[in-house]
Amino acid sequence: MYKDWEELEEVCKDCKKCKLCNNRTNVVIGTGNKNADLMFIGEGPRSR
């Protein structure tokens, strides 16, 4: 795993594991309780 949230954020910024990386312009790490039992991960809206 990752040693902290900062490392996870850096890995996410450089990730190329799926097709989302082909068109993304930003990786946004959300806010909230970093010790929560549940986390939602999703793709943001696309601009036209």
C-alpha positions in Angstrom: 0.0 0.0 0.0 1.0 3.6 0.4 2.7 5.1 3.4 0.6 8.2 3.5 -2.1 10.2 1.6 0.6 12.4 -0.1 2.2 9.3 -1.7 -1.2 8.1 -2.9 -1.9 11.5 -4.5 1.4 11.4 -6.4 0.7 7.8 -7.6 -2.7 8.9 -8.8 -1.4 11.9 -10.7 0.9 9.6 -12.8 -1.4 6.6 -13.1 -1.9 5.0 -16.5 -3.7 1.8 -15.5 -6.9 2.6 -17.4 -8.2 4.6 -20.4 -9.2 7.6 -18.2 -5.6 8.7 -18.4 -5.9 9.3 -22.1 -8.1 12.4 -21.7 -7.8 13.6 -18.2 -6.5 17.1 -17.5 -6.6 17.0 -13.7 -6.5 14.5 -10.9 -8.5 15.8 -7.9 -8.1 14.2 -4.5 -11.2 15.0 -2.5 -11.7 16.1 1.0 -13.1 14.5 4.1 -12.1 12.2 6.9 -9.0 10.3 5.8 -9.8 7.7 8.5 -13.4 7.0 7.2 -14.6 3.4 6.8 -16.0 4.1 3.3 -14.5 6.0 0.4 -16.2 6.8 -2.9 -14.0 6.9 -6.0 -15.3 8.0 -9.3 -14.8 9.9 -12.5 -15.8 13.6 -12.6 -18.1 15.1 -15.2 -16.6 15.7 -18.7 -16.7 19.1 -20.3 -18.0 19.3 -23.8 
